[in-house]
Amino acid sequence: MNTTSKIGELQVTSSKLQVGAVTTEKIGDAQVTPAKLSFTPTSRPLTPPVATAEIASGAVNGERLAVGAVSTEHLQPNTVTTEKIASGAVNGERLAVGAVTRPKLLYKSVEVIVPQGQYNGISAPDPELVGGEVLGWYPLNDRTTRSIQMVVLGGDGSIRITVLTPAVNDGRFRVVVLRA
């Protein structure tokens, strides 16, 4: 069934063609003129291909590169900075062994004291902890006050510990918080 005859004159425009649909064999002789090119081939023939020295500075950008055309060996040292890395692009599989060290972790440990005879202890407000998350806690001295009822990270970055029984001595606890 021939459907070409059903298409009106000038109805197939470039936006309706798939990439690669028009190949060299489909272009008639003398149909591509200098006016239809994005450059003027007056200074040299099109073969051999254009050399790097002939490309104007800034003429090649991301839109002009094929997917996968740039790999690690094409990058200058220190050209990929934190600001250029997409959020979520780096995960555990992309980290080298030993790359994450203690100073690079976003956690902070805070000591909280539950005074002798009391059920609650609270740390000073800490702006670094606002919006963070409690990862864990452990006692530093009084093993009899290990029965912690709850640990709460306040909106001001303070940490409140509530124990089930009054502290025998000043109960000292270490609370580990993941900073926001």
C-alpha positions in Angstrom: 0.0 0.0 0.0 1.5 3.3 -1.1 0.8 6.1 1.4 3.2 8.7 0.0 0.5 9.9 -2.3 -1.7 10.7 0.7 0.8 13.2 2.2 0.2 16.8 1.2 2.9 19.1 -0.3 5.4 20.4 2.3 3.7 18.4 5.2 6.8 16.5 6.3 9.0 19.0 8.1 12.4 18.4 9.8 10.8 18.1 13.2 8.9 15.0 12.0 12.0 13.2 10.8 13.9 10.8 13.1 17.5 11.5 13.8 19.5 9.8 11.1 16.6 9.4 8.7 18.2 11.6 6.0 21.4 9.9 5.0 23.9 11.0 2.3 22.3 8.6 -0.2 19.0 10.3 0.2 20.3 13.8 -0.6 20.3 14.7 -4.3 23.4 16.1 -6.0 24.0 19.8 -5.5 21.1 20.0 -3.0 23.2 21.1 0.0 24.6 24.5 -0.7 26.9 26.7 1.4 23.9 28.7 2.5 22.4 25.6 4.1 25.6 24.8 6.1 26.3 26.1 9.6 29.8 27.0 8.4 31.4 28.2 5.1 33.7 25.6 3.6 35.7 28.2 1.6 39.0 28.0 3.4 39.4 24.2 3.1 37.7 21.1 1.7 35.5 18.9 4.1 38.0 16.1 3.9 40.1 15.5 5.9 38.0 16.1 9.0 38.3 19.4 10.9 41.4 19.4 13.2 41.3 20.6 16.8 43.3 23.7 15.9 40.6 24.8 13.4 37.8 24.8 16.0 37.0 28.2 17.5 37.4 28.5 21.3 34.1 27.8 23.0 32.5 26.4 19.8 32.1 22.9 21.2 29.8 22.6 24.2 27.7 19.9 25.9 25.0 20.0 23.3 27.5 19.1 20.6 29.1 16.1 22.3 27.8 12.6 21.8 26.8 10.6 25.0 29.9 8.9 26.3 32.3 10.9 24.2 34.1 12.3 27.3 35.7 9.9 29.7 38.1 10.2 32.6 41.2 10.3 30.5 39.8 13.4 28.7 39.6 15.5 31.8 42.2 17.8 33.2 43.1 17.2 36.9 40.8 18.9 39.4 38.3 20.0 36.8 35.3 18.1 38.3 34.5 20.0 41.5 31.8 19.4 44.1 29.5 22.0 42.5 29.6 20.1 39.2 28.5 16.7 40.6 24.8 16.0 40.5 23.0 15.4 43.8 22.9 11.7 44.5 25.5 10.8 41.8 28.1 9.6 44.3 27.2 6.4 46.2 29.1 3.7 48.0 30.0 1.9 44.7 31.8 5.1 43.5 34.0 5.6 46.6 37.5 4.3 46.7 38.5 2.2 49.7 39.7 4.5 52.5 38.2 7.6 50.8 35.8 8.3 53.7 37.7 9.2 56.8 36.4 10.2 60.3 36.8 14.0 59.7 34.7 13.7 56.5 31.7 12.2 58.2 28.8 14.4 59.1 28.3 13.3 62.7 28.9 14.8 66.0 29.0 13.1 69.4 27.7 15.0 72.4 27.9 14.3 76.1 24.6 14.5 78.1 24.5 14.4 81.9 21.5 13.1 83.8 22.1 14.6 87.3 22.0 12.3 90.4 18.5 11.5 91.5 17.0 12.9 88.3 15.2 11.3 85.3 16.2 13.8 82.6 19.4 15.4 81.3 19.7 18.0 78.5 22.6 19.3 76.5 23.2 22.9 75.5 21.6 24.0 72.2 23.9 23.3 69.2 23.1 24.9 65.8 25.2 22.2 64.1 22.7 19.6 65.2 19.5 21.4 64.1 17.6 19.1 61.7 20.0 16.2 62.4 19.1 12.6 63.4 20.1 10.7 66.5 22.1 7.6 65.4 22.7 6.1 68.9 23.8 6.5 72.5 25.8 4.7 75.2 26.6 5.3 78.9 30.0 6.7 79.8 30.1 5.9 83.5 27.0 4.8 85.5 26.1 1.4 84.1 23.0 1.3 86.4 21.3 4.0 84.3 21.5 2.1 81.0 17.7 1.9 80.9 17.1 4.9 78.7 13.5 5.6 78.0 14.1 8.1 75.2 16.6 10.4 73.5 15.2 13.4 71.7 16.9 15.9 69.5 15.3 19.3 70.0 14.6 21.9 67.4 17.3 24.1 68.8 19.9 21.2 68.5 19.8 20.3 72.2 19.6 16.6 73.2 17.3 15.4 76.0 17.8 12.0 77.6 15.1 10.4 79.8 16.0 7.4 81.9 13.6 4.9 83.6 15.0 5.1 87.1 16.7 8.1 88.8 20.4 8.3 88.1 22.5 6.8 91.0 25.3 9.2 90.3 25.5 11.8 87.6 24.7 9.6 84.6 27.0 10.5 81.7 25.9 9.5 78.2 27.4 9.9 74.7 24.9 10.6 72.0 25.9 10.4 68.3 24.0 12.6 65.9 24.1 12.7 62.1 24.2 16.4 61.2 21.8 17.7 58.6 
